[in-house]
Amino acid sequence: MAPEDRERARDYAHIHLDDIADRASLFQNETIVLTHFSLRYRPEEILEALGTLPAGVADRVIPFLPRPTAPEWPVPPPA
């Protein structure tokens, strides 16, 4: 999400967060689902960056990110 990563995103046919911000006025959908993020960034960093999006877009973004802590699997029965 660093500005210098924008060209690299284009090289791989990906969208950079700045591209979304720049086109915020064009989004007409109720929800914007983001499903692929660089592994260079932790989920906390991604959420922080998403918070910089314009209000009209940020409130419609749903990022698919790993849970902060994965639950034990299988879930043990209640004691």
N, C-alpha and C positions, 0 to 999 in steps of 0.2 A: 504494500500500500504506500510505499515510499514513492515520491514523485519520479525518481529515477527508474522505477520499475515499470512505468507506463509503456515505454517502447518495447520492453521485453514481453509484456502482456500482449501487445499487438502482434509481435512476432509469432506468438503461439496461439493466435486467434482467441485470446481471452479478453475479458473486460476488466479494466482497472477501476478502482473505486472513484477516481476522478472523472472517468467517463460517465459514470452514473450521475455524479453531482452536476457535471456540465449539462446533462440532458434532463435534469429534474423536471423541467416544465413540460417535457414531452410525454411523460408517463401518465397514462390514463387508467391503468389497471388498479384494482383495489389492493392487490397484494403483489409484492416483488419478492420472489423466493430466490435466494442466493445459495447455490449448492456446491461450489468448488472454490476453495481458498488455497493459497500457497502454503506449503508446509513450513515455510520460513517464519510464519507468524503463529503465535499462540492464540488460542480462542479469546483470551482476555484482550489481546492487542487488536484483534479483529473487531470485537464488540466496541472497543474504544474508538476505533477508526469509523465504524458505522455511525457512531454518535455524532460525527462531524457532517453527516449528510444534511442537506436542507430539510427543514421540518416537514414539508409536504411529502417528502420521499421517505425520510427516516422512520416515520410512524407506520409505514406500510411494508417495511423490509422484514423478512423472516429469514434469518441465516440458519442453515443446517450446519451445526457445529457439534463436536463431541461434548458430552456432558462434563461438567467440571470434575466430578468424581464418578467413575463407573460403578454401578451397583454390583454386588457379588452375584455371580450367576452359577447355577440357578439360585434364585432367591430362596433362602431357607424358610421353612414354615415358622409361623409365630410360636414363641415359647409358651 
